[in-house]
Amino acid sequence: MTLLELIETSAARLAQAQLSFGHGTTNARDEAAWLVLWSLGLPLDTELEGPDSQELRPIHTAELEKCATLIEARIVSRKPAAYLTREAWLQGVPFYVDERVIVPRSLIAELLVEGALDYWLREDTHDVLDLCTGNGSLAVIAAMVYPDTHVDGADISGDALAVATINVDRHQLAEQITLLESDGLTGLHKTYDLILCNPPYVNADSMATLPPEYLAEPAIALDGNQAGGADGMDFVRTLLKDAPKYMNPGAVLVLEIGNERHFFETAFPTLNAIWLDTSAGEDQVLLLTRDALTA
C-alpha cells in the first residue's frame, strides 16, 4: 500500500463513520491526510501530488498498524483529531492542545495575520488583551503579529491557562505574554488598546444538538447560557457592559460570535457594530469601538 492509498482508504473509513468535522478540517479526506501524515511522522504539508510528491511512498506493516489504530480511535471516541495528536494548527502556527481546552479555530487569527485590524489600531497601541484565551493561541499570534505590544491572556479556567503556558513557552513569548486567571474582566487591573475575545456564545438550542466532537470540548468555553439565558449572549452582555472601563481612548474590541449574529443583533439592536470580512463570511466576527460601547 502507498501513502496516497492509505489516505484514501482512511478517508473512506472516516466518511462511513459519519463523523463531524470542524476542528481544523472540514471533510473526511483532509482529516484522513492529517491523521495519516501525523502517524507516520511526516510534515502536514507533505506533497501528495506532482513530481516531488510522496504519494507512492510505500507503507510498512508497522506504520499501517499505527495509522489504523489512530483512525479507529478517531471513530470510536468521536473526539476531535487534535485531542488524539495533541496538536492543532492555526494560521500555520502549531499549538499543544488537550481536553482542558477547546481546539483553536478562531477566525480572529486570520484577521490578525492578514492585517485586517491594523486600520483600527494606533501607533501607540501597546496593550492587548486576549480574553477567554483558552490554549493561548490568539495571544501567541497577536504577540507574533505585533511584537512591540504586551499581551495579556486571561481565562477563568486554571486548566486552560496551564495549557496556554505550554504554548507561550513553546513559542518563547513568556516575556511578551502574561497569563491571568480572571472571570471575564473582573480579575484584570489595567486598560487596553485592543481586546480580542472568542467567548462562549452557543445558544441553548444549538448546545442541545451538538455532535460528540463538540461535546468532548469544555462546555464552559462553548455554552453562552451559563447565567440562565437561552440566546448564547450571557457572557457577551456582561462583557459589553464592563468593557469600556478596561479600554483606553480609541481602543477597539474584536468579538467572535460564530453563527449567532441574529441573537447578537436581537440582544443589542442599537449597538453600532462593524462586521469584519473573514473566510467564513461577514457575520462571524465584529468590531466595536470604545465610543460605540459608551454611546
N, C-alpha and C positions, 0 to 999 in steps of 0.2 A: 504494500500500500504506500502511496506517495502522500506528501504533505497536503496537496490540494484535495486528494481523495478523502483523507481523514477529515478535513474541514467540511467537505460536502456531506459525508455520512453523519458527522456530528451535528451539522445544521439540520439534517432531516430528523434526527432523534429529538432535538430541541423543539422543532416545529410540531412534531407529532405529539409531544407532551403538552402542547398548548400553554406554554409559559407566557408570563407577561414580561415585557422589556421596558426600558426607560431609565436604566441606571448606568448609562454610559453607552448603550447601544439601543437600537430601535427595532431590531429584527433578529431572527434566528441565525442567519448567515454571519452577520457581524459578530454576534455573541460567540458563535462557534469558533470563528477565527481568533477572537481574543483568548478564549479558553485553551484552544489547541496550542497557539503560539506561546502562551504563558507556561503551559505544562511542559513544553519542550525547551523552555529557557531561551526562546528566540525573541528578538525585538518585536514589539507590536507593529512596527512599520515595515516588517519584512515584506519584500516584494513577492507578490503571488502571481504576477503576470509580467510578460516582457522578457527580454533577453537575459536580464540579471535576476530573474525570479527564482524562488526556491520551490516552485510548485511540484517539481518532480523529485524533490528530496525524499529518499526512502525513509520509512518509519520502522524502527526496530521493535521487536516484541515488547520489550520493557517500556518503551515510550508509548506504545499503543495501549498497554495496560494502565499506565499512569494517566493518560488522557481519558480513557474510558471511565476510570474511577472519578475523575473530576466532572465529566459530563453527567455521570449518574448522580453525583452529589448535587449538582445544579437542579436536576429533575426531581429528585426525591425531596430535597429540603425546601425547594421553592424560594431559596434565599437569593438575593442579588449576587451576581457573579463576583462583585468586588469583595463581598464578605468571605468568599472562598479563596480568592487570590490575595486578600489583604492589601489590595492596591486599586486605586482608581486614578484616572487621569482627567484633568480639567484644563482646557486650553493648552494642552501639550505639557502640563506640569504634573508630575506624579505625586500622589498623596497616599499615606497609610490610612486605611480605614478598617474598622471592625464594627461589631454590633452596637457599640456605645454611641455611634453617630449615624446620621443618615448619609447615604452615598452622595458625594458632592456632584451637583449638576446645575448650579445656579446660572441663569442667563446673565447675571450681573458680571460674571467673569469675562464674558466675551465683550461686554461694553467697556470694561477696564482695559483689556488687551487691545481693542480696536481704537482706543482713544475717544470713544463716543461721549465720555463725561468731561473731557478736557475743556470744552466751551464753558462749562458751568463752574469751573474752578478758577482760582486766582493765583497770582504769582506767590502770594503769601499763604497759600494752602499748605499747612504743615501737620495738622492733627486730623487723623482719620479714625473712625470707629467702625468696626465690623461687628454689628450686634447680632446675636444668635450665631456665633461664629462656627459652632459645630466642630468639625475637624480642622478648622483654621484655614481652609482653602482660600476663601476670599481675602482674608487678612494677608496671607502669603502672597497672593497675586497682586494685591494692592501695593504691598511693600516693594515688590519687584518692579511694578509699573511706575511707582512714584518713590524712587529711592531717597529723595530728600524729605520725606514725611516720616512721622512716627505713627504707628498703627496700634490701636488697642483692639484686641479681640475679646468680646465679652459673651458669656453664656451662663445660663442658670445651672447647667449640668457640670458638676465636677468631673464626671466621667468623660464628657465631651472635651473638656479642657485638657484632660490627660492625653487624649488623642491629638488635640491641637498642638500640645507641647512637642510631641514626637515630630510633627510636620514642621514646626518652626525650627526645631533643632536640625532636622534633616536638610533644610534649605539654608541653614546658617544665618538665620534672621533674628536671633534672640536679642540682639542689640537694638533692633528697629521695631520689634513687635512685643507688646506687653499683653499677657493674657489675664483676664479678670473674671472672677465669678460674680455675676450680677443677675438679679431678677428683673429683666427688662433694663431700664435705665437707672433703677433705684440705687444700685451699688456703685455708680460712677460719680466722680467728683471733679470733672473738668468739662470744658466745652470743645466743640469740634468744628472743623471746616467742611468735612464730608462725613456723612453717616451712610453706611451700607447696611441693608437689612434684608435677609431672606427669612422671614418669620414663619411660625406655624400659621397657616391660613386655610387649611382644607375645611370645607363646610361639613356639617353633620351628616347630611345625606351621602356625600361622597366618601366620608370616613367609613360609613356603614357598608360600602360596596368595594372597598379597596381590595385588590388581589393580594395573595400571600406575600409576594415580593415586597410590597409596601408595608404590609403589616409586620414584616420582620424588622422594620426600622423603628427607632424610638418614637412612640406616639407623641411624646411631648414636643417633638420637633415638627410634627405634621398637623396635629389637631388644633384648629383655631377656635375651639369652642370650650376651652378649659375653664372659663369663667361662667359657664352656664348658657351661653348663646347657641345659635344654630347656624349662623351665616359665615362662620370662619373668621370673623373680624374682631374677636375678643382682644387678642394681643394688639392688633393694629389700632383699635380705639384708644387704648392706654398709651401706646407709642406716640400717636399723633397729638394727643393732648399734652404729653410731657416733653416732647422733642424740642420745642423752641428754647426751653431752659438750658439745653445742652448744645445749642448751636450758636456759633459765632455769627455776627452780622455778615450777611452774604452767603451763609452756609446753605448746603442743599442736602436733602435726604433722598437716597435712591432705594426704592422699595419694590421687592418682587412679590406679586400676588398670584402668579400662575394663571389658572383658568377662572379666577374669582372676580374678574373685572365687574361683572353685573352686581355682585354682592358689595364690592367696594364702592361703586358709584351710588348704590342704593343707601349705603350707610353714610356716605359723605357727599351728598348731592351738590353742595355749594363749594366744595373744595376745588381750587384751580390746579389740577394735576396735569403734568406734562408726560404723555405716554411715549416711551422710547422704542425705537425700532430694533428688534432682535431677530435672530434666525427663526424664532417661533412666532413672529408677528409683532404687532404694535399694541397688544393688550395684556402683556405679561409683566412688564416692569414699568414703573412710573417714577417720576422725579418731582419732588416738592421743594420749593424754596422756603426759607425761614419766613419770608414775608407772606407767602401763601398760607402757611400754617398759623400765623398770628393774625391774619385778616379777619 
